[in-house]
Amino acid sequence: MTDIDLKTYKFSSGLTYSESEALVDKLVAGYGDVPQETIIALLKNHLTRAVRDHRIEREIVAACAAS
């Protein structure tokens, strides 16, 4: 996939790469004074689900854990 494709490609969620990144940025900006432990727990829960449900995510996490 080229850079041009990433600008317009709609993933299975219905969002483009830029739209999904903007949505996550908006969420993170809203954390404000939320304790870091809560944020890490939220992200860990999401990553666990992604690793369980998607092979590519599992391979990425496994590679990072091995290094």
Sequence and secondary structure as in RCSB ss.txt:
>XXXX:A:sequence
MTDIDLKTYKFSSGLTYSESEALVDKLVAGYGDVPQETIIALLKNHLTRAVRDHRIEREIVAACAAS
>XXXX:A:secstr
  HHHHHH   TTS  HHHHHHHHHHHHHTTTT  HHHHHHHHHHHHHHHHHH HHHHHHHHHHHH 
